[in-house]
Amino acid sequence: MAAIQLLWCERMTDRHISDSWSPARARKPDQNTRLSRTPEVGTTQSSGVPATGSKFKLVTQQQEKNTEGLLIKTYSDKTFKLSNITDKLPSWMKSWVLWSIMLTLIPSSIGFVSMSILLKLPSAPNCPEIFWPLASASVRLHCAQLAASKQTVNDLLQAITLVKELPQNHPLRGQINSFLEEWSRDILRLADQSFQSGNLEEAIATSRQIPEDLEGRKIVEEQITKWLLIWSNAEEIYQESLKELGQRHWQSAFILSSKLLRVNNKYWATTKYDELNRIIVTAREDGDSLYKAEGLADSRSVDDVLAAIKLAESIKSDSYLYQKAQELIPVFGRKILKLAQAKMDKRDADRALEIVRQIPSIPEFQSEIDDFVVLGEAQRSAWTGTVSGLEAAISQAQQIDASREVYEKAQELIARWQLEIQDVSRLEKARTLASQGTINELTAAISEVQMIPDSNPRAEEARQEVNRWRGQVESIEDRPYLERAEQIALLDDISSLQAAIAEANQIRSGRALYPEARKRVRNWTAKVQQIQDQPYLDQARIIADSGDLNTAIREAQKIASSGRALASEAQTAVDTWQEQIRAQENWKKAREVAITGTPEALAEAIRLVDRVSNRNVLRMDANVAIDQWSQQLLQMARSQSEFDVSKSIETARLIPRGSSAYRDAQEQIRTWKQFIIPRTPPIPSSEPSPEAEQYPSSISDGL
């Protein structure tokens, strides 16, 4: 009966379990005081009725740990004399008959109630309220299973914590170990879900929360190594694809990105793959724009390079090629600056400044543009060639700060312009003197500018002025010689021309009028030679007209080979006469060959006579002969066709293009070819074929 009462008390302590609980929330039981009966010597225990003189103990429940580390209940007691209680009871309660009846009924009632409680299913324990040090293994396992069913990492770890500390020799250890392995796999599965969603660090941290003393912990590091290998492989593919993008190898980048689809990770195979493909597509479009921009920038057109800058600026900041585009913008800007500098080198300052002001605002390049404008304005002022312009240029160049790259160039220009101020003063003075145009003033102007050192910036300009003024002096000095020579040459005879040549030759080489004097001398010399040689050439032409072409050629060659004024005219006459001799020889030979009368002879005669130039008087006779011999060839070909069509075609082909018989010969050749070209055999038919009706029966039989 006592055992039944104890079991009933344990069952009554159970509560309904809630869904949210934690071992930390387990209630610590208060110290419960209960009255227990403790038999003493002399008591009657068989009937459960205390004997006279029995005692009761007031027992107070306390907590202590047993040898296994679990909390147990202890009791302190206080003993009272039973007689002290019975003395105070009423008389009817002292009747033994009454107590006998009660003692007979009460145990039966208690037994019935106890059996009812035992047969009734207990309610589920309320896990958050359980005092775990006193909880049984079955309760721990039940609550652990309930926690694990929620399938969260924290709940699974709580489930493991509840049962893994139970003794190894516990009867439920086999079932507990099975659950521990299952829950470890569940934690690892949840960690893999984190890995698949792209949270590698979270997956590693989650998996390493599995207690090291569990069997399931053995595969944790192996799984982590696998995750790290997969992740590293995916990152390598991703970076290699981006590297190909940087080199604008679009196809290679696409091929590499497709490898992510085969990576054993959903995050890389979906999210990162889609992200990479968007980057590649955008980069390809932007790459085409950059290719076009680079092509435009390679031209020497300012408008094209400006268009290239606009294309590069159109690349958005979220593009993979944005950085590349930003790097190209100042490069394109410097190309425009070079074009402007080329104009500046040609002293076209206005155009140079106009070009550079079209460059859009480029922060990392703006200082170079500003410096170019300042120096350009200064150079434009200096090129006015006046003292005031040079002073303005110096003032403008002094605005360049010492920290700028062009500071040294600005300082060099300033030093140069300071020297130029002195040179310009001398040049202005010399030009004023030279403007009077006399030999004395020109000589004085030359002396003034010769004081400018060769190392000075205006030295080249000074030399040019000196040469110009010296030319003016020489022209003034030599002009009388040339004018007298022209007056003498007006008589246009040999002696006058020779005297004029002698007068002009007094102008020495290197003088200002020397080129003009030489031109006059060459003209007068040619006139002298023409007067001297013309009679000889005229005599040669008279001889040629008489028919003695060989003698005429010999006379004319004397003039042609002399290199004198009439040499070219004499050579032309010689060539004409030699061509006439060849034409006569060909005409004679052609007639001799044609006498044979064979097709080959007539063809050779035609070739010979066709060499006669169209300018030769014999060309008309040659044309008549060609027509005559062509007609003879055509007649021969027609005669040959009666017995040899192939031979007649060969003969007709000897007739030259342009002859009167050429067209008839070609038509005849086409007709003859129709007889010798094989025809496709007709399809047998009861009716005569159209081809058979085209030809006479004799010709059809022959074909």
C-alpha positions as CSV (number, residue, x, y, z in Angstrom):
1,M,0.0,0.0,0.0
2,A,2.9,2.4,0.8
3,A,4.4,1.7,-2.7
4,I,1.0,2.5,-4.3
5,Q,0.8,5.7,-2.3
6,L,4.3,6.8,-3.4
7,L,3.7,6.1,-7.1
8,W,0.4,8.1,-6.9
9,C,2.2,11.0,-5.4
10,E,4.8,11.0,-8.2
11,R,2.1,10.9,-10.9
12,M,0.3,13.7,-9.3
13,T,3.4,16.0,-9.6
14,D,3.3,15.8,-13.4
15,R,1.9,18.7,-15.3
16,H,0.8,19.3,-18.9
17,I,3.9,20.3,-21.0
18,S,3.9,23.6,-22.9
19,D,5.5,24.4,-26.2
20,S,8.0,26.9,-25.0
21,W,10.3,25.7,-22.3
22,S,13.9,25.8,-21.3
23,P,15.8,23.8,-18.7
24,A,16.9,27.2,-17.3
25,R,13.2,27.9,-16.5
26,A,12.8,24.8,-14.4
27,R,11.2,25.6,-11.1
28,K,13.2,24.9,-7.9
29,P,10.8,23.2,-5.5
30,D,10.1,25.0,-2.2
31,Q,10.8,23.2,1.0
32,N,7.6,21.1,1.5
33,T,6.6,20.0,5.0
34,R,4.5,16.9,5.3
35,L,3.5,14.7,8.2
36,S,4.7,11.1,7.9
37,R,4.1,8.3,10.2
38,T,7.2,6.6,11.6
39,P,6.6,3.4,13.5
40,E,8.5,2.9,16.7
41,V,9.2,-0.1,18.8
42,G,6.0,-1.6,20.0
43,T,3.8,-0.4,17.1
44,T,1.5,-2.6,15.2
45,Q,2.2,-2.4,11.4
46,S,0.3,-5.3,10.0
47,S,-3.1,-3.6,10.3
48,G,-1.7,-0.1,9.7
49,V,-3.1,1.1,13.0
50,P,-0.7,2.7,15.4
51,A,-0.3,1.0,18.7
52,T,-0.3,2.8,22.0
53,G,2.8,4.7,22.6
54,S,3.6,5.1,18.9
55,K,5.1,8.3,17.7
56,F,4.6,10.7,14.7
57,K,7.4,12.5,13.0
58,L,7.1,16.0,11.4
59,V,9.2,15.5,8.2
60,T,10.5,18.5,6.3
61,Q,11.6,17.9,2.7
62,Q,15.1,19.2,1.8
63,Q,17.4,18.8,-1.3
64,E,20.7,17.0,-1.4
65,K,22.9,15.5,-4.1
66,N,23.4,11.8,-4.2
67,T,26.6,10.1,-5.2
68,E,25.7,10.3,-8.9
69,G,25.3,14.0,-8.8
70,L,21.5,14.0,-8.9
71,L,19.4,15.9,-6.5
72,I,17.5,13.8,-3.9
73,K,15.0,14.6,-1.2
74,T,15.9,14.5,2.4
75,Y,13.7,15.0,5.5
76,S,14.1,16.3,9.0
77,D,11.8,15.1,11.5
78,K,10.4,15.9,14.9
79,T,8.9,13.1,17.0
80,F,5.8,13.5,19.1
81,K,4.2,11.2,21.7
82,L,1.0,9.6,20.5
83,S,-0.4,9.5,23.9
84,N,-0.1,13.3,24.0
85,I,-2.6,13.4,21.2
86,T,-5.0,10.7,22.3
87,D,-5.5,12.2,25.6
88,K,-7.2,15.1,24.1
89,L,-9.6,13.2,21.9
90,P,-13.4,13.0,22.7
91,S,-14.7,9.8,24.3
92,W,-16.6,8.6,21.2
93,M,-13.3,8.7,19.3
94,K,-11.8,6.3,21.9
95,S,-14.3,3.5,21.0
96,W,-12.5,0.6,19.6
97,V,-15.6,-0.6,17.7
98,L,-15.7,2.6,15.7
99,W,-12.0,2.4,14.9
100,S,-12.3,-1.2,13.9
101,I,-15.0,-0.3,11.3
102,M,-13.1,2.6,10.1
103,L,-9.9,0.7,9.8
104,T,-11.8,-1.9,7.7
105,L,-13.3,0.6,5.3
106,I,-10.5,3.0,4.8
107,P,-7.9,0.6,3.4
108,S,-10.5,-0.7,0.9
109,S,-11.3,2.8,-0.2
110,I,-7.7,3.7,-0.6
111,G,-6.9,0.6,-2.6
112,F,-9.8,1.3,-4.9
113,V,-8.8,4.9,-5.4
114,S,-5.1,3.9,-5.9
115,M,-6.0,1.4,-8.6
116,S,-8.1,4.0,-10.4
117,I,-5.2,6.4,-10.4
118,L,-2.8,3.8,-11.7
119,L,-5.1,2.8,-14.5
120,K,-5.7,6.4,-15.5
121,L,-3.3,7.8,-18.2
122,P,-1.0,10.5,-16.6
123,S,-1.0,14.0,-18.1
124,A,2.1,15.1,-20.0
125,P,4.8,16.7,-17.9
126,N,5.1,20.5,-18.2
127,C,8.8,20.6,-19.3
128,P,9.5,24.3,-18.6
129,E,8.4,23.9,-15.0
130,I,10.2,20.7,-14.3
131,F,13.0,20.7,-11.7
132,W,15.5,18.7,-13.8
133,P,17.8,17.5,-11.0
134,L,14.8,15.4,-9.7
135,A,13.4,14.5,-13.2
136,S,13.5,10.9,-14.2
137,A,15.2,9.7,-17.4
138,S,11.9,9.0,-19.1
139,V,10.8,12.6,-18.4
140,R,14.1,14.0,-19.7
141,L,13.8,11.9,-22.9
142,H,10.2,12.9,-23.4
143,C,11.0,16.6,-23.1
144,A,14.1,16.2,-25.3
145,Q,12.1,14.6,-28.0
146,L,9.5,17.4,-27.8
147,A,12.3,20.0,-28.1
148,A,14.0,18.2,-31.0
149,S,10.7,18.0,-32.9
150,K,10.8,21.8,-33.4
151,Q,13.9,21.3,-35.6
152,T,15.8,24.4,-34.7
153,V,19.4,24.4,-33.8
154,N,18.8,25.7,-30.3
155,D,16.1,23.2,-29.6
156,L,18.1,20.3,-30.9
157,L,21.1,21.4,-28.7
158,Q,18.7,21.6,-25.7
159,A,17.4,18.1,-26.5
160,I,21.0,16.8,-26.6
161,T,21.9,18.6,-23.3
162,L,18.9,17.0,-21.5
163,V,19.8,13.4,-22.2
164,K,23.5,13.2,-23.0
165,E,24.6,13.5,-19.3
166,L,22.6,10.4,-18.1
167,P,24.9,7.6,-17.0
168,Q,26.3,5.3,-19.6
169,N,24.9,2.3,-17.9
170,H,21.4,3.7,-17.8
171,P,18.7,1.2,-19.2
172,L,17.7,3.8,-21.8
173,R,21.2,4.6,-23.0
174,G,20.8,2.6,-26.3
175,Q,17.7,4.6,-27.2
176,I,19.3,7.9,-26.0
177,N,22.4,7.3,-28.2
178,S,20.2,6.6,-31.2
179,F,18.4,9.9,-30.6
180,L,21.7,11.8,-30.0
181,E,23.0,10.6,-33.4
182,E,19.7,11.5,-35.1
183,W,19.7,15.0,-33.5
184,S,23.4,15.6,-34.5
185,R,22.5,14.8,-38.1
186,D,19.6,17.2,-37.9
187,I,21.9,20.0,-36.7
188,L,24.3,19.1,-39.5
189,R,21.4,19.2,-42.0
190,L,20.3,22.6,-40.7
191,A,23.9,23.8,-41.0
192,D,24.0,22.5,-44.6
193,Q,20.8,24.5,-45.3
194,S,22.7,27.6,-44.2
195,F,25.6,26.6,-46.4
196,Q,23.2,26.1,-49.4
197,S,21.7,29.5,-48.8
198,G,25.1,31.2,-48.9
199,N,25.9,31.5,-45.2
200,L,29.2,29.5,-45.0
201,E,30.4,31.0,-41.7
202,E,27.0,30.3,-40.1
203,A,27.0,26.8,-41.4
204,I,30.5,26.1,-39.9
205,A,29.5,27.7,-36.6
206,T,26.3,25.8,-36.4
207,S,27.9,22.4,-37.1
208,R,30.6,23.0,-34.5
209,Q,28.0,23.4,-31.8
210,I,27.5,19.6,-31.9
211,P,29.2,18.4,-28.7
212,E,32.6,16.9,-29.3
213,D,31.9,13.8,-27.2
214,L,29.1,12.7,-29.5
215,E,29.5,10.2,-32.2
216,G,28.0,12.5,-34.8
217,R,30.8,15.1,-34.2
218,K,33.3,12.8,-36.1
219,I,31.8,13.8,-39.5
220,V,31.6,17.6,-38.7
221,E,35.1,18.5,-39.7
222,E,34.8,16.3,-42.8
223,Q,31.6,18.1,-43.8
224,I,33.3,21.5,-43.1
225,T,36.2,20.6,-45.3
226,K,33.8,19.6,-48.1
227,W,31.9,22.9,-47.7
228,L,35.1,24.9,-47.8
229,L,36.3,23.1,-51.0
230,I,33.0,23.7,-52.7
231,W,33.0,27.4,-51.7
232,S,36.6,27.9,-52.7
233,N,36.0,26.2,-56.1
234,A,32.9,28.5,-56.7
235,E,34.8,31.6,-55.7
236,E,37.7,30.6,-58.1
237,I,35.2,30.2,-61.0
238,Y,33.6,33.5,-60.1
239,Q,36.9,35.4,-60.0
240,E,38.2,33.7,-63.2
241,S,35.1,34.8,-65.0
242,L,35.5,38.4,-63.7
243,K,39.2,38.2,-64.9
244,E,38.0,37.3,-68.4
245,L,35.6,40.2,-68.2
246,G,38.5,42.6,-67.4
247,Q,40.2,41.4,-70.6
248,R,36.9,41.7,-72.5
249,H,36.7,38.0,-73.3
250,W,33.0,37.8,-73.2
251,Q,32.6,34.2,-74.5
252,S,35.1,32.9,-72.0
253,A,33.4,34.7,-69.2
254,F,30.0,33.1,-70.1
255,I,31.6,29.6,-70.4
256,L,33.2,30.0,-67.0
257,S,30.0,31.3,-65.4
258,S,28.1,28.2,-66.6
259,K,30.4,26.1,-64.4
260,L,28.6,27.5,-61.3
261,L,25.5,25.6,-62.3
262,R,27.5,22.4,-61.6
263,V,28.6,23.6,-58.1
264,N,27.0,21.6,-55.3
265,N,25.6,24.8,-53.7
266,K,22.3,26.4,-54.4
267,Y,23.5,29.9,-53.5
268,W,26.3,29.8,-56.1
269,A,24.3,27.9,-58.7
270,T,21.4,30.3,-58.5
271,T,21.9,33.7,-56.8
272,K,25.6,34.1,-57.7
273,Y,25.2,32.6,-61.1
274,D,22.4,35.0,-61.9
275,E,24.4,37.9,-60.5
276,L,27.5,37.0,-62.6
277,N,25.4,36.7,-65.7
278,R,23.9,40.1,-65.2
279,I,27.4,41.5,-64.7
280,I,28.6,39.8,-67.9
281,V,25.6,41.0,-70.0
282,T,26.0,44.5,-68.8
283,A,29.8,44.4,-69.2
284,R,29.4,43.1,-72.7
285,E,27.1,46.0,-73.7
286,D,29.4,48.5,-71.9
287,G,32.4,46.8,-73.5
288,D,31.0,47.4,-77.0
289,S,30.6,51.1,-76.0
290,L,34.2,51.2,-74.8
291,Y,35.4,49.5,-78.0
292,K,33.6,52.1,-80.0
293,A,35.0,54.9,-77.8
294,E,38.5,53.6,-78.2
295,G,38.1,53.5,-82.0
296,L,36.8,57.0,-82.1
297,A,39.6,58.2,-79.8
298,D,42.2,56.8,-82.2
299,S,41.2,59.3,-84.9
300,R,42.7,62.8,-85.1
301,S,39.3,64.4,-85.1
302,V,38.4,66.5,-82.0
303,D,34.7,65.7,-82.4
304,D,35.4,61.9,-82.5
305,V,37.5,62.1,-79.3
306,L,34.8,64.2,-77.6
307,A,32.2,61.5,-78.6
308,A,34.5,58.9,-77.2
309,I,34.5,60.7,-73.8
310,K,30.7,60.9,-73.8
311,L,30.5,57.1,-74.5
312,A,32.9,56.4,-71.6
313,E,30.9,58.7,-69.3
314,S,27.7,56.8,-70.2
315,I,29.0,53.7,-68.4
316,K,27.1,53.5,-65.1
317,S,28.7,53.1,-61.7
318,D,27.3,49.7,-61.1
319,S,28.9,48.3,-64.3
320,Y,31.9,46.0,-64.0
321,L,33.7,48.2,-66.6
322,Y,32.9,51.4,-64.8
323,Q,36.4,51.7,-63.4
324,K,37.9,51.0,-66.8
325,A,35.7,53.7,-68.3
326,Q,36.8,56.2,-65.7
327,E,40.4,55.4,-66.4
328,L,39.9,56.0,-70.1
329,I,38.2,59.4,-69.7
330,P,41.4,61.2,-68.8
331,V,43.3,59.3,-71.5
332,F,40.8,60.5,-74.1
333,G,41.1,64.0,-72.6
334,R,44.9,64.0,-73.0
335,K,44.4,63.0,-76.7
336,I,42.4,66.1,-77.2
337,L,45.0,68.1,-75.3
338,K,47.6,66.7,-77.8
339,L,45.5,67.8,-80.7
340,A,45.3,71.3,-79.2
341,Q,49.1,71.3,-78.5
342,A,49.7,70.4,-82.2
343,K,47.7,73.6,-83.2
344,M,49.7,75.5,-80.6
345,D,53.0,74.3,-82.1
346,K,51.8,75.8,-85.4
347,R,51.2,79.1,-83.6
348,D,47.5,78.7,-84.0
349,A,46.6,79.7,-80.5
350,D,43.0,80.6,-81.1
351,R,42.2,77.1,-82.5
352,A,44.2,75.4,-79.8
353,L,42.3,77.2,-77.0
354,E,39.0,76.6,-78.7
355,I,39.7,72.8,-78.8
356,V,40.8,72.5,-75.2
357,R,37.8,74.4,-73.9
358,Q,35.6,71.7,-75.4
359,I,37.0,69.1,-73.0
360,P,34.3,68.2,-70.4
361,S,35.1,68.6,-66.7
362,I,37.4,65.8,-65.7
363,P,38.4,66.2,-62.0
364,E,41.7,64.3,-62.1
365,F,42.6,66.1,-65.4
366,Q,41.2,69.6,-64.9
367,S,44.5,71.0,-63.5
368,E,46.3,70.1,-66.8
369,I,43.5,71.8,-68.8
370,D,43.7,74.9,-66.7
371,D,47.5,75.1,-67.0
372,F,47.2,74.6,-70.8
373,V,44.8,77.5,-71.1
374,V,46.9,79.8,-69.0
375,L,50.1,79.1,-71.0
376,G,48.1,79.2,-74.3
377,E,46.8,82.6,-73.5
378,A,50.3,83.7,-72.6
379,Q,51.9,82.4,-75.8
380,R,49.2,84.0,-77.9
381,S,50.1,87.3,-76.3
382,A,53.8,86.7,-76.8
383,W,53.3,85.9,-80.5
384,T,52.0,89.4,-81.2
385,G,55.7,90.4,-81.5
386,T,55.3,93.5,-79.4
387,V,56.9,94.5,-76.1
388,S,53.4,95.0,-74.6
389,G,52.4,91.5,-75.8
390,L,55.5,89.9,-74.2
391,E,54.9,91.7,-70.9
392,A,51.4,90.5,-70.8
393,A,52.6,86.9,-71.6
394,I,55.0,87.1,-68.7
395,S,52.3,88.2,-66.3
396,Q,50.0,85.4,-67.4
397,A,52.7,82.7,-67.1
398,Q,53.5,83.8,-63.6
399,Q,50.1,82.6,-62.5
400,I,51.3,78.9,-62.8
401,D,51.9,77.7,-59.2
402,A,55.2,76.0,-58.3
403,S,53.3,72.8,-57.5
404,R,52.1,72.3,-61.1
405,E,53.8,70.0,-63.6
406,V,54.2,72.7,-66.2
407,Y,55.8,75.2,-63.7
408,E,59.3,74.6,-65.2
409,K,58.0,75.1,-68.7
410,A,56.3,78.3,-67.6
411,Q,59.6,79.6,-66.0
412,E,61.5,78.8,-69.2
413,L,59.0,80.7,-71.3
414,I,59.2,83.7,-68.9
415,A,63.0,83.8,-69.2
416,R,62.7,83.6,-72.9
417,W,60.2,86.3,-73.2
418,Q,62.3,88.6,-71.0
419,L,65.1,88.2,-73.5
420,E,62.7,88.7,-76.4
421,I,61.6,92.1,-75.0
422,Q,65.2,93.4,-75.7
423,D,65.3,91.7,-79.1
424,V,61.9,93.1,-80.1
425,S,63.1,96.6,-79.3
426,R,66.1,96.2,-81.6
427,L,63.9,94.6,-84.3
428,E,61.4,97.4,-84.2
429,K,64.2,100.0,-84.4
430,A,65.8,98.1,-87.4
431,R,62.5,97.8,-89.2
432,T,62.0,101.5,-88.9
433,L,65.3,102.1,-90.5
434,A,64.8,99.6,-93.3
435,S,61.5,101.0,-94.2
436,Q,63.2,104.0,-95.9
437,G,64.6,101.5,-98.5
438,T,68.0,103.1,-99.2
439,I,71.3,101.2,-99.1
440,N,72.6,103.2,-96.1
441,E,69.4,102.7,-94.0
442,L,69.2,99.0,-94.9
443,T,72.8,98.6,-93.9
444,A,72.2,100.3,-90.6
445,A,69.1,98.1,-90.0
446,I,71.3,95.0,-90.6
447,S,73.9,96.2,-88.1
448,E,71.2,96.8,-85.5
449,V,69.7,93.3,-85.6
450,Q,73.1,91.6,-85.8
451,M,73.6,92.7,-82.2
452,I,70.9,90.1,-81.2
453,P,72.9,87.0,-80.0
454,D,72.3,83.7,-81.8
455,S,71.2,82.1,-78.5
456,N,68.4,84.6,-78.1
457,P,64.8,83.6,-78.9
458,R,64.5,86.1,-81.7
459,A,67.8,85.2,-83.3
460,E,66.1,83.3,-86.1
461,E,63.7,86.1,-86.9
462,A,66.7,88.5,-86.9
463,R,68.5,86.4,-89.4
464,Q,65.5,86.3,-91.7
465,E,65.3,90.1,-91.6
466,V,69.0,90.4,-92.3
467,N,68.7,88.1,-95.3
468,R,65.7,90.0,-96.6
469,W,67.4,93.4,-96.2
470,R,70.6,92.2,-97.8
471,G,68.6,91.0,-100.7
472,Q,67.2,94.4,-101.1
473,V,70.7,96.0,-101.0
474,E,72.0,93.5,-103.6
475,S,69.0,94.1,-105.8
476,I,69.6,97.9,-105.6
477,E,73.3,97.3,-106.5
478,D,72.8,94.7,-109.3
479,R,69.7,95.9,-111.0
480,P,71.6,98.3,-113.4
481,Y,73.5,95.3,-114.9
482,L,70.4,93.4,-115.6
483,E,68.6,96.4,-117.1
484,R,71.5,97.2,-119.4
485,A,71.7,93.5,-120.6
486,E,67.9,93.6,-121.4
487,Q,68.4,96.7,-123.5
488,I,71.3,95.2,-125.5
489,A,69.4,92.0,-126.2
490,L,66.5,93.8,-127.8
491,L,68.4,93.8,-131.2
492,D,68.0,90.0,-131.2
493,D,71.1,89.2,-133.3
494,I,73.9,86.9,-132.3
495,S,76.4,89.6,-131.3
496,S,73.8,91.6,-129.3
497,L,72.6,88.5,-127.5
498,Q,76.2,87.5,-126.7
499,A,76.9,91.0,-125.3
500,A,73.7,90.9,-123.2
501,I,74.8,87.5,-121.8
502,A,78.2,89.0,-120.8
503,E,76.5,91.9,-119.1
504,A,74.2,89.7,-117.0
505,N,77.0,87.4,-116.0
506,Q,78.5,90.2,-113.9
507,I,75.9,89.4,-111.3
508,R,77.6,86.9,-109.0
509,S,76.3,83.6,-107.7
510,G,74.5,84.0,-104.3
511,R,73.4,87.6,-105.0
512,A,69.7,88.4,-104.8
513,L,69.2,88.9,-108.6
514,Y,71.4,85.9,-109.6
515,P,68.4,83.5,-110.3
516,E,66.8,86.1,-112.5
517,A,70.0,86.9,-114.3
518,R,70.6,83.1,-115.0
519,K,67.1,82.8,-116.4
520,R,67.8,85.7,-118.9
521,V,71.1,84.2,-119.9
522,R,69.6,80.8,-120.6
523,N,66.9,82.4,-122.9
524,W,69.5,84.5,-124.8
525,T,71.8,81.5,-125.2
526,A,69.0,79.4,-126.7
527,K,68.3,82.1,-129.2
528,V,71.9,82.2,-130.2
529,Q,72.0,78.4,-130.7
530,Q,68.8,78.4,-132.6
531,I,70.0,81.1,-135.0
532,Q,73.2,79.1,-135.5
533,D,71.7,75.6,-135.9
534,Q,68.4,76.3,-137.8
535,P,70.1,76.3,-141.3
536,Y,71.5,72.8,-140.7
537,L,68.1,71.4,-139.6
538,D,66.3,73.0,-142.6
539,Q,68.9,71.5,-145.0
540,A,68.2,68.0,-143.5
541,R,64.5,68.4,-144.1
542,I,65.1,69.3,-147.7
543,I,67.1,66.2,-148.2
544,A,64.4,64.1,-146.6
545,D,61.8,65.6,-148.9
546,S,63.9,64.5,-151.8
547,G,63.6,60.9,-150.6
548,D,67.1,60.4,-149.2
549,L,65.9,59.7,-145.7
550,N,69.2,58.1,-144.5
551,T,71.2,61.2,-145.4
552,A,68.7,63.5,-143.8
553,I,68.9,61.4,-140.6
554,R,72.7,61.7,-140.5
555,E,72.6,65.5,-140.9
556,A,69.9,65.9,-138.2
557,Q,71.7,63.7,-135.7
558,K,74.6,66.1,-135.6
559,I,72.2,68.7,-134.0
560,A,70.2,66.1,-131.9
561,S,73.3,64.9,-130.1
562,S,74.8,68.3,-129.3
563,G,72.5,69.2,-126.5
564,R,71.8,72.6,-128.0
565,A,68.6,74.5,-128.3
566,L,67.3,72.6,-131.4
567,A,68.4,69.2,-130.2
568,S,64.9,68.1,-129.3
569,E,63.4,69.3,-132.6
570,A,66.1,67.5,-134.5
571,Q,65.6,64.3,-132.6
572,T,61.9,64.4,-133.4
573,A,62.7,64.7,-137.1
574,V,65.1,61.8,-137.0
575,D,62.5,59.6,-135.3
576,T,59.9,60.4,-137.9
577,W,62.3,59.6,-140.8
578,Q,63.4,56.3,-139.2
579,E,59.7,55.3,-138.8
580,Q,59.1,56.0,-142.5
581,I,62.0,53.8,-143.5
582,R,60.6,50.9,-141.3
583,A,57.1,51.4,-142.8
584,Q,58.4,51.2,-146.3
585,E,60.4,48.1,-145.5
586,N,57.3,46.4,-143.9
587,W,55.1,47.4,-146.8
588,K,57.5,46.0,-149.3
589,K,58.0,42.8,-147.3
590,A,54.2,42.3,-146.8
591,R,53.5,42.5,-150.5
592,E,56.2,40.0,-151.2
593,V,54.8,37.6,-148.7
594,A,51.2,38.0,-149.9
595,I,52.2,36.9,-153.4
596,T,52.4,33.2,-152.1
597,G,48.6,33.3,-151.6
598,T,48.3,30.8,-148.7
599,P,46.2,31.6,-145.7
600,E,49.3,31.7,-143.5
601,A,51.1,34.0,-146.0
602,L,48.2,36.4,-146.2
603,A,48.0,36.5,-142.4
604,E,51.7,37.3,-142.1
605,A,51.3,40.0,-144.7
606,I,48.5,41.6,-142.7
607,R,50.6,41.6,-139.5
608,L,53.6,43.2,-141.3
609,V,51.6,45.9,-143.0
610,D,49.6,46.6,-139.8
611,R,52.9,47.9,-138.2
612,V,52.8,51.0,-140.4
613,S,52.0,54.0,-138.1
614,N,48.8,55.9,-138.5
615,R,50.9,59.0,-139.0
616,N,52.7,57.6,-142.0
617,V,51.5,58.4,-145.6
618,L,51.6,54.6,-146.3
619,R,48.9,53.9,-143.8
620,M,46.0,54.4,-146.3
621,D,47.6,51.9,-148.7
622,A,48.1,49.5,-145.8
623,N,44.4,49.6,-144.9
624,V,43.4,48.9,-148.4
625,A,45.8,45.9,-148.6
626,I,44.5,44.6,-145.2
627,D,40.8,44.6,-146.5
628,Q,41.8,43.0,-149.8
629,W,43.8,40.2,-148.1
630,S,41.0,39.6,-145.5
631,Q,38.5,39.1,-148.3
632,Q,40.8,36.5,-149.9
633,L,41.1,34.7,-146.5
634,L,37.3,34.6,-146.2
635,Q,36.9,33.2,-149.7
636,M,39.5,30.5,-148.9
637,A,37.7,29.6,-145.7
638,R,34.4,29.2,-147.5
639,S,36.0,27.0,-150.1
640,Q,37.6,24.8,-147.4
641,S,34.2,24.4,-145.6
642,E,33.1,22.1,-148.4
643,F,35.5,19.4,-147.3
644,D,37.0,20.5,-143.9
645,V,34.8,22.7,-141.6
646,S,37.4,22.8,-138.9
647,K,40.1,24.0,-141.3
648,S,37.8,26.7,-142.6
649,I,37.2,28.0,-139.0
650,E,40.9,28.2,-138.4
651,T,41.3,30.2,-141.7
652,A,38.5,32.6,-140.9
653,R,40.0,33.3,-137.5
654,L,43.1,34.8,-139.2
655,I,41.0,37.7,-140.4
656,P,41.9,40.7,-138.2
657,R,39.4,42.8,-136.2
658,G,38.6,46.1,-137.9
659,S,38.9,44.7,-141.4
660,S,35.9,44.8,-143.8
661,A,35.6,41.0,-143.8
662,Y,35.8,40.5,-140.0
663,R,32.0,40.6,-139.3
664,D,31.2,38.2,-142.1
665,A,34.0,35.9,-140.9
666,Q,32.6,35.7,-137.3
667,E,29.1,34.9,-138.5
668,Q,30.4,32.2,-140.8
669,I,32.4,30.7,-137.9
670,R,29.3,30.5,-135.7
671,T,27.5,28.7,-138.5
672,W,30.2,26.2,-139.1
673,K,30.5,25.5,-135.3
674,Q,26.9,24.3,-135.3
675,F,27.9,21.5,-137.7
676,I,30.7,20.2,-135.6
677,I,29.3,20.5,-132.0
678,P,27.8,17.1,-131.0
679,R,24.1,17.1,-130.2
680,T,22.3,15.2,-127.4
681,P,20.7,12.1,-128.8
682,P,16.9,12.7,-129.1
683,I,14.4,10.7,-127.0
684,P,12.9,7.9,-129.3
685,S,9.5,9.0,-130.5
686,S,7.1,8.1,-133.2
687,E,7.0,11.7,-134.3
688,P,10.0,13.4,-135.9
689,S,12.0,15.6,-133.5
690,P,12.3,19.4,-134.2
691,E,16.1,19.0,-134.4
692,A,15.8,16.5,-137.3
693,E,13.6,19.0,-139.2
694,Q,16.3,21.7,-138.9
695,Y,18.9,20.1,-141.1
696,P,18.7,18.4,-144.5
697,S,18.7,14.6,-144.4
698,S,22.2,14.4,-145.8
699,I,23.6,16.7,-143.1
700,S,21.7,14.8,-140.3
701,D,23.1,11.6,-141.5
702,G,26.6,13.0,-141.5
703,L,26.3,14.3,-138.0
